[in-house]
Amino acid sequence: RCCRKYCRSTFEDMAAHVGASRTPQEVMEHYVSMYIHGNLGKACIPDTIPNRVTDHTCPSGGPLSPSLTTPLPPLDISVAEQQQLGYMPLRDDYEIEYDQDAETLISGLSVNYDDDDVEIELKRAHVDMYVRKLRERQRRKNIARDYNLVPAFLGKDKKEKEKALKRKITKEEKELRLKLRPLYQFMSCKEFDDLFENMHKEKMLRAKIRELQRYRRNGITKMEESAEYEAARHKREKRKENKNLAGSKRGKEDGKDGEFAAIENLPGFELLSDREKVLCTSLNLSPARYVTVKTIIIKDHLQKRQGIPSKSRLPSYLDKVLKKRILNFLTESGWISRDAS
């Protein structure tokens, strides 16, 4: 700063000496072009200046760049929430960080004059391991900040998400987001949202393509004809639905098992009693599966009564609730004894 001030005053004095026809800026440019970059400067000033200070700092984004561990701006949360998270805003640190014991790698290191090369390299390796852990810690903080995980933990982002979303997310899309959650650490929040939106667009385009292919199979070549086709298809489906409802009502009037319409066409239905039909309907269990479970339970019961050790071979689709309901039913019906159930 002092040199710039001195040079500025020097050129002002030179301009005053030359006269009012030259400004200090013009005098400085003339001096630089004629004496520094001219023949005199080329002859006197060497190309390589010795004892020049070299900048050894790593560029931004490099493997040891200081920007990799630069603290982020503090979170805008209340004091109570800071205490809940154990967050220290002035340091952008938490009481419990990722890899809490990382500092133990270098806490006991010291450089001694009698260290040999192996000890020095070992200490450098410890420092390198420590720097890697710090970078990973900062990377996780950046991910948490990018995806607003702290407001999500505190329950503050629900209203913001509702405002940001232009459409309602279905259950399938929520499940897809959960499956793609491991990609969060490799993509920014905006990139992930763009990916998800592109996947949604792809799904909609595929559905539209299938719709247009269906139109073509039915001989429709213009969009004006598709409206008439969709109206006719809707009428057919409505007529079919009304026909099914009328059939079920007619079956009830004729004394048929209209209440068992969900299982009456399945194999094994004719083998069930009326009470078993009610049980299968309430459990949403097919007759064939019920007959299989019933056979296994009764067979195991008979083998136990004869003193033959038997290992239960119940199928995997039979959970505890279904098993208990079926055992109670078989006990009440007299198929197995109460002590067996």
PyMOL commands that set and color helices and strands:
alter all, ss='L'
color gray80, all
select helices_A, chain A and resi 2-18+24-36+39-44+66-69+79-85+102-105+117-146+149-154+157-164+171-179+181-186+189-217+223-253+258-260+269-271+274-283+287-305+320-333
alter helices_A, ss='H'
color red, helices_A
select strands_A, chain A and resi 87-88+93-94
alter strands_A, ss='S'
color yellow, strands_A
deselect
rebuild
show_as cartoon
